[in-house]
Structures are given as structure tokens and as C-alpha cells.
Amino acid sequence: MDYPNDQHPAAPVRAGIPEHGRIPKYYAVKARIGELVGGLAEGQPLPTERDLAERYEVARETVRQALRELVLEGRLRRAGRGTVAAGPKLEQPLALASYTEGVRRQGRRPGRTLISLDRFPSPQALADELGAERGEPVWHLERVLLADDERVGLESTYVRVARVPHLDTAFDPDSSFYAYLSEELGISFGAARERIETVLATPREALLIGTPPALPMLLIHRVSQDAEGRRLERVRTLFRGDRFSFTAQLGEQGQA
């Protein structure tokens, strides 16, 4: 089989059809529902499972499996007892830019809901990442991330109290932490190290983000430095796998 001339470069090779040509029934239904979704506006409802099963002459369980995968991929989302077309995924840059900047660039309204702001003596592992002494006071700032009031992630930030002594009184938890450091404290970011992995949320995390525990998450670990090269923050952020993708600008070295 030749590849279609108009196949999108990001599409699976041969549209995901295995070499032996046998396609699982649910996958064929998924492809047809995917075409249907492509013609829907964001928030527009999909026909019911019964209607889809009758349309494609398959069992309702086959339709359910196809819909589950489309939900996990972020093309559909649940709304009450039905399913509607989801909007495009949010693209978050892998760069020293705040969540606020990334969301605003896409015409969405960023927001945050404060879960907790606590201070505690730093254990050794965290102290090593922050360049602190064991037992030194650190802040833990935990917030749910929002985009147009939709819960899309959960962020935990750890920073030494000595660097931001008035975080509990001078910082608006609904605002950008990076903007606070830069504009209020005059702290400039330098470099950062990030690690990304896929995980499942804990029951508590899933409840805070408002997702089923089985929904895959993208977990980012970040340790940042200021412009003088001193450790500044340690961040753990969970992003919904169905609502986010990440982009990075690469250099010209090491071309294949």
C-alpha cells in the first residue's frame, strides 16, 4: 500500500495499519469516529454510543473502546453523560518560561487554585537539590493549574525560605511565581534541568485535577538556578496527558 500523498507528517505510518493488513474492529471504528470528530467544533456533542453502534454496525462495547482511546488522546472529552469534541492540546514550551506565558500565547486564560502553602525543615534529598542545609526551612507551594477555568495540572514548588522570606504574605497564589521572583524580588532565572516521564496520578492527585486515575499524566521535574548559578527552586508538575503537548527549540548541531 502506498502512503497517501496528503497524509499528515505527524500521522502514524500507513495510518496505523499493520503489515498483515488485519485491523482490529475497534480501531477501524475509532478511525471513522475520528473523521467525524474532525468536523465538529470544540464542545459540540458526539452522537450517542447507541447511534454510533448502529451507524457503524458494531457492538456498543466496540464503540466504547474507540471512544476511550479518543478521550485518552485528547480528541474527545466527557461532558455529563455524553461526549463532546475537545479543543486542541495546549503546547507548553520546554524552556525557562512560566506556565502563564505558555498558556497566554495560545489565547487561553491561565489561572491557579491554591491547595497549600507550608514551610517545613528540608530533608537531605531536597536540601541537595536546592543547595540548602539539611533542616533549613523551605516553602512548599501546591497549586492546581487552570486554563480557561479547566483544571489541567498540579504543580508543587519547593524553594528556600531564605530566598523568598515573605512568600506567605506578599505573593498572590493565583499569579505567576516567576513574575513574582523577577518583578518583586529582582531574581533572574539562569539555567534549569528538566526530566519528563509518563505516570498515573495518585488518587489524591486525580481528585484535585478532576480526572480518572487511569488517565496518563506527563510529569515534569525541574531544578532551576538563578542568573548567578545558585539553586533556586525544585518543581514537580503533573500535566494532563490528554490536554498537553510539549515543544522544544533545538539547535543546529548534531544533525542526522
C-alpha positions in Angstrom: 0.0 0.0 0.0 1.3 3.4 -0.9 1.3 6.2 1.6 -1.4 8.8 0.8 0.1 11.9 -0.7 -1.9 14.1 1.6 -1.0 12.1 4.8 -0.1 14.5 7.6 3.6 14.1 8.6 2.6 13.5 12.2 0.2 10.7 11.4 1.1 7.1 12.1 2.8 5.3 9.2 0.2 3.8 6.9 -2.4 5.2 9.3 -1.5 2.5 11.9 -2.4 -0.4 9.6 -0.2 -3.4 10.4 1.8 -5.1 7.7 -0.5 -8.1 7.5 -3.4 -5.7 6.8 -5.7 -7.0 9.6 -7.2 -4.1 11.5 -8.9 -4.6 14.9 -12.6 -3.7 14.6 -12.4 -1.1 17.4 -9.5 0.6 15.5 -11.5 0.9 12.3 -14.4 2.4 14.2 -12.0 4.7 16.0 -10.7 6.0 12.7 -14.2 6.6 11.4 -15.3 8.4 14.6 -12.0 10.4 14.4 -13.1 11.7 11.0 -16.5 12.6 12.4 -14.8 14.5 15.3 -12.7 16.4 12.8 -15.8 18.1 11.5 -17.1 19.1 15.0 -16.4 22.4 16.7 -15.0 22.4 20.3 -17.7 21.4 22.7 -20.0 20.1 20.1 -21.6 16.8 21.2 -20.9 13.4 19.5 -23.8 11.1 18.7 -24.7 8.6 21.4 -23.0 5.3 21.7 -26.2 3.6 20.5 -26.3 5.8 17.4 -22.7 5.2 16.6 -23.0 1.5 17.1 -26.0 1.5 14.7 -24.2 3.7 12.2 -21.1 1.5 12.0 -22.9 -1.8 12.6 -20.8 -2.8 15.6 -21.4 -3.7 19.2 -21.6 -0.8 21.7 -18.6 -2.2 23.5 -16.6 -1.7 20.3 -17.7 1.9 20.2 -16.8 2.4 23.9 -13.3 1.1 23.3 -12.8 3.5 20.4 -14.2 6.4 22.4 -12.0 5.6 25.4 -8.9 5.9 23.2 -10.0 9.1 21.6 -10.6 10.5 25.1 -7.1 9.4 26.2 -5.7 11.1 23.1 -7.4 14.3 24.0 -9.6 14.5 20.9 -12.8 13.9 22.9 -13.8 14.8 26.5 -16.6 13.6 28.7 -19.4 16.1 29.5 -22.0 14.8 31.8 -23.3 11.6 30.4 -22.2 12.4 26.9 -19.0 13.0 24.9 -18.0 16.2 23.1 -15.2 17.3 20.8 -12.2 18.6 22.7 -10.2 21.7 21.7 -6.6 21.5 20.5 -4.0 20.5 23.1 -2.1 23.2 24.9 1.5 23.5 23.8 3.9 24.1 26.7 7.4 25.1 25.8 10.3 23.3 27.3 12.1 26.5 28.2 12.6 28.9 31.0 9.2 30.4 30.6 6.3 30.3 33.1 3.1 28.3 32.7 1.3 31.7 32.5 3.3 32.8 29.4 2.8 29.4 27.6 -1.0 29.4 28.1 -1.5 33.1 27.2 0.4 32.7 24.0 -2.3 30.3 22.8 -5.1 32.7 23.6 -6.2 30.9 26.8 -6.7 32.4 30.2 -4.2 30.9 32.8 -5.2 30.5 36.4 -4.3 28.6 39.6 -6.1 27.4 42.7 -4.0 27.3 45.9 -4.1 23.9 47.6 -1.5 24.6 50.3 1.5 26.8 51.2 3.5 25.3 54.0 7.0 25.6 55.4 9.0 22.7 56.9 12.6 21.6 57.6 14.2 20.4 54.5 15.1 16.7 54.3 18.5 15.8 52.9 17.5 14.9 49.4 15.5 18.1 48.9 18.3 20.1 50.5 20.8 18.7 48.0 18.6 19.8 45.1 18.1 23.3 46.5 21.7 23.8 47.6 20.4 24.1 51.2 21.5 22.7 54.5 19.6 19.7 55.9 16.8 21.0 58.2 16.8 24.5 56.6 13.3 25.9 56.3 11.7 25.5 52.8 8.4 26.5 51.3 6.1 24.1 49.6 3.6 25.7 47.3 1.0 23.4 45.8 -1.5 24.7 43.2 -3.9 23.3 40.6 -3.2 24.7 37.2 -6.1 26.1 35.2 -6.7 27.1 31.5 -10.0 29.0 31.0 -11.1 27.6 34.3 -10.5 24.0 33.2 -8.2 22.0 35.6 -5.2 20.8 33.6 -2.4 20.2 36.0 -1.0 20.1 39.5 2.2 22.0 40.5 4.4 21.6 43.6 7.1 24.2 44.1 9.9 24.0 46.7 12.1 27.0 47.5 14.3 28.0 50.4 12.6 30.4 52.9 15.8 32.4 52.9 15.3 33.2 49.2 11.7 34.2 49.5 11.0 35.0 53.2 7.6 36.6 52.7 6.0 34.2 50.2 3.1 33.6 52.5 2.1 37.3 52.8 3.5 39.1 49.7 2.7 36.6 46.9 -0.7 36.2 45.2 -1.0 32.4 44.7 -3.2 32.9 41.6 -0.3 34.7 39.9 3.0 33.7 38.2 5.7 32.7 40.7 8.3 33.5 38.1 6.9 37.0 37.7 7.0 37.5 41.5 10.6 36.4 41.7 11.6 38.7 38.8 9.5 41.8 39.4 9.2 41.9 43.2 12.5 40.3 44.3 14.7 41.1 41.3 15.7 37.4 40.9 16.6 36.4 37.3 16.5 32.8 36.1 19.5 31.3 34.6 19.6 27.6 33.6 17.4 24.6 34.5 17.4 20.8 34.3 14.2 19.1 33.4 13.1 15.4 33.3 9.9 14.2 31.8 8.1 10.9 32.3 4.7 9.4 32.0 2.9 8.4 35.1 -0.6 7.7 36.5 -1.8 10.2 39.1 -2.4 9.1 42.7 -6.0 9.0 43.9 -5.4 12.4 45.6 -3.9 14.0 42.5 -6.6 12.7 40.3 -9.2 14.1 42.6 -7.5 17.5 42.7 -7.1 17.7 38.9 -10.6 16.2 38.3 -9.6 13.2 36.1 -9.9 9.4 36.4 -6.9 7.7 38.0 -6.3 5.7 34.8 -5.7 8.9 32.7 -2.0 9.1 31.7 -0.1 12.1 33.0 3.0 13.9 31.9 5.3 14.5 34.9 8.0 17.2 34.7 10.7 17.5 37.3 12.6 20.8 37.2 15.5 22.2 39.2 16.2 25.8 38.4 19.2 28.1 39.0 19.3 31.9 39.2 21.5 34.0 36.9 24.4 33.6 39.3 24.2 29.8 39.1 22.7 29.3 42.6 20.0 26.7 43.0 16.6 28.4 43.2 13.6 26.1 43.1 12.6 22.5 42.7 9.3 21.9 40.8 7.2 18.8 40.3 4.3 19.4 37.8 1.7 17.0 36.6 0.0 17.8 33.3 -3.0 16.0 31.8 -1.8 13.8 29.0 -5.0 14.4 27.1 -4.7 18.2 27.2 -1.0 19.0 26.9 1.9 18.5 24.5 5.4 19.9 24.8 7.7 21.7 22.3 11.4 22.4 22.4 13.6 24.5 20.1 16.7 22.5 19.1 20.0 23.9 17.8 21.6 23.1 14.5 24.4 20.9 15.9 24.3 17.2 15.6 22.1 17.0 12.5 21.4 13.4 11.4 
